[in-house]
Amino acid sequence: MTLIQIIGAGFVILIIIKTASDFKKKKLNLPAFLFWTFIWTVILVVAFLPQVTNFFANLLGVGRGIDVAIYFSILIIFFILFQIISRLETMKREITEIVRHISLKEK
């Protein structure tokens, strides 16, 4: 096992523990907890078994395993970004409605 695998695995294990702690403290709901636990577990598996990415690369017709990991990482980042933007837009509409309601009440 290489040094980067040890460092990466230690980092991922700490994040999984933090994720579980946040779930217990009700900072994360169940779907978010399951999503992040799955993501970090996949990263942990890839840290110990990097040849897994080569299997998926061959399956998908991509040149290298690391390319598959990067492609999926980018997709996940865009998904999370989309979720954040959607929530912000919803919050913006709700705040506008609340401000209108308060404004009309004060008149």
VEXDOVEX-553299 format. One record per residue (C-alpha): residue number from 1; residue in three letters; chain; x, y, z. Coordinates in steps of 0.2 Angstrom, whole numbers, plus 2048, in hexadecimal, padded with zeros to 3 digits. Layout:
<nodes>
k:NUM r:ALA c:A X:X Y:Y Z:Z
...
</nodes>
This chain:
<nodes>
k:1 r:MET c:A X:800 Y:800 Z:800
k:2 r:THR c:A X:807 Y:811 Z:7FB
k:3 r:LEU c:A X:808 Y:821 Z:806
k:4 r:ILE c:A X:7FA Y:829 Z:7FC
k:5 r:GLN c:A X:7EE Y:81B Z:7FF
k:6 r:ILE c:A X:7F1 Y:81B Z:811
k:7 r:ILE c:A X:7EF Y:82E Z:812
k:8 r:GLY c:A X:7DF Y:82E Z:807
k:9 r:ALA c:A X:7D8 Y:81F Z:810
k:10 r:GLY c:A X:7DA Y:828 Z:821
k:11 r:PHE c:A X:7D3 Y:838 Z:81A
k:12 r:VAL c:A X:7C3 Y:82F Z:813
k:13 r:ILE c:A X:7C1 Y:825 Z:823
k:14 r:LEU c:A X:7C1 Y:835 Z:82D
k:15 r:ILE c:A X:7B4 Y:83D Z:821
k:16 r:ILE c:A X:7A9 Y:82D Z:823
k:17 r:ILE c:A X:7AA Y:82F Z:836
k:18 r:LYS c:A X:7A6 Y:842 Z:834
k:19 r:THR c:A X:797 Y:83E Z:829
k:20 r:ALA c:A X:790 Y:831 Z:835
k:21 r:SER c:A X:792 Y:83E Z:843
k:22 r:ASP c:A X:789 Y:84B Z:839
k:23 r:PHE c:A X:77B Y:83F Z:836
k:24 r:LYS c:A X:77A Y:83A Z:848
k:25 r:LYS c:A X:779 Y:84D Z:84D
k:26 r:LYS c:A X:76B Y:84F Z:840
k:27 r:LYS c:A X:776 Y:85A Z:835
k:28 r:LEU c:A X:773 Y:84E Z:826
k:29 r:ASN c:A X:763 Y:846 Z:821
k:30 r:LEU c:A X:763 Y:833 Z:81D
k:31 r:PRO c:A X:764 Y:835 Z:80A
k:32 r:ALA c:A X:773 Y:841 Z:80B
k:33 r:PHE c:A X:77B Y:836 Z:818
k:34 r:LEU c:A X:779 Y:827 Z:80C
k:35 r:PHE c:A X:77F Y:830 Z:7FD
k:36 r:TRP c:A X:78F Y:837 Z:805
k:37 r:THR c:A X:793 Y:826 Z:80E
k:38 r:PHE c:A X:791 Y:81E Z:7FD
k:39 r:ILE c:A X:79D Y:82A Z:7F4
k:40 r:TRP c:A X:7AA Y:829 Z:802
k:41 r:THR c:A X:7A9 Y:816 Z:802
k:42 r:VAL c:A X:7AC Y:816 Z:7F0
k:43 r:ILE c:A X:7BB Y:821 Z:7F1
k:44 r:LEU c:A X:7C2 Y:816 Z:7FF
k:45 r:VAL c:A X:7C0 Y:806 Z:7F4
k:46 r:VAL c:A X:7C8 Y:80F Z:7E6
k:47 r:ALA c:A X:7D7 Y:814 Z:7F2
k:48 r:PHE c:A X:7DA Y:802 Z:7F6
k:49 r:LEU c:A X:7D5 Y:7FA Z:7E6
k:50 r:PRO c:A X:7D9 Y:806 Z:7D8
k:51 r:GLN c:A X:7D8 Y:7F9 Z:7CB
k:52 r:VAL c:A X:7C5 Y:7FA Z:7CD
k:53 r:THR c:A X:7C5 Y:80A Z:7C3
k:54 r:ASN c:A X:7CE Y:801 Z:7B5
k:55 r:PHE c:A X:7C0 Y:7F4 Z:7B5
k:56 r:PHE c:A X:7B3 Y:802 Z:7B3
k:57 r:ALA c:A X:7BE Y:80B Z:7A6
k:58 r:ASN c:A X:7BE Y:7FB Z:79B
k:59 r:LEU c:A X:7AC Y:7F8 Z:79E
k:60 r:LEU c:A X:7A8 Y:80A Z:798
k:61 r:GLY c:A X:7B5 Y:80B Z:78A
k:62 r:VAL c:A X:7BF Y:819 Z:793
k:63 r:GLY c:A X:7D2 Y:818 Z:792
k:64 r:ARG c:A X:7D8 Y:818 Z:7A4
k:65 r:GLY c:A X:7D0 Y:815 Z:7B5
k:66 r:ILE c:A X:7D4 Y:826 Z:7BC
k:67 r:ASP c:A X:7CA Y:82E Z:7AD
k:68 r:VAL c:A X:7BB Y:825 Z:7B2
k:69 r:ALA c:A X:7BD Y:82B Z:7C4
k:70 r:ILE c:A X:7BF Y:83D Z:7BE
k:71 r:TYR c:A X:7B0 Y:83C Z:7B3
k:72 r:PHE c:A X:7A5 Y:835 Z:7C1
k:73 r:SER c:A X:7AC Y:842 Z:7CD
k:74 r:ILE c:A X:7A8 Y:850 Z:7C1
k:75 r:LEU c:A X:796 Y:849 Z:7BF
k:76 r:ILE c:A X:794 Y:848 Z:7D2
k:77 r:ILE c:A X:79A Y:85A Z:7D4
k:78 r:PHE c:A X:78E Y:861 Z:7C7
k:79 r:PHE c:A X:780 Y:857 Z:7CF
k:80 r:ILE c:A X:784 Y:85F Z:7E0
k:81 r:LEU c:A X:785 Y:870 Z:7D8
k:82 r:PHE c:A X:774 Y:86E Z:7D0
k:83 r:GLN c:A X:76D Y:869 Z:7E0
k:84 r:ILE c:A X:774 Y:878 Z:7E9
k:85 r:ILE c:A X:76E Y:884 Z:7DC
k:86 r:SER c:A X:75D Y:87C Z:7DC
k:87 r:ARG c:A X:75C Y:87F Z:7EF
k:88 r:LEU c:A X:762 Y:890 Z:7EE
k:89 r:GLU c:A X:755 Y:895 Z:7E1
k:90 r:THR c:A X:748 Y:88D Z:7EC
k:91 r:MET c:A X:74E Y:897 Z:7FB
k:92 r:LYS c:A X:74E Y:8A7 Z:7F1
k:93 r:ARG c:A X:73C Y:8A5 Z:7EC
k:94 r:GLU c:A X:737 Y:8A1 Z:7FE
k:95 r:ILE c:A X:740 Y:8B0 Z:805
k:96 r:THR c:A X:738 Y:8BB Z:7F8
k:97 r:GLU c:A X:727 Y:8B4 Z:7FD
k:98 r:ILE c:A X:72A Y:8B7 Z:810
k:99 r:VAL c:A X:730 Y:8C9 Z:80D
k:100 r:ARG c:A X:721 Y:8CC Z:802
k:101 r:HIS c:A X:716 Y:8C5 Z:810
k:102 r:ILE c:A X:71E Y:8CF Z:81D
k:103 r:SER c:A X:71E Y:8DF Z:813
k:104 r:LEU c:A X:70B Y:8DD Z:810
k:105 r:LYS c:A X:708 Y:8DA Z:822
k:106 r:GLU c:A X:711 Y:8EA Z:827
k:107 r:LYS c:A X:707 Y:8F5 Z:81C
</nodes>
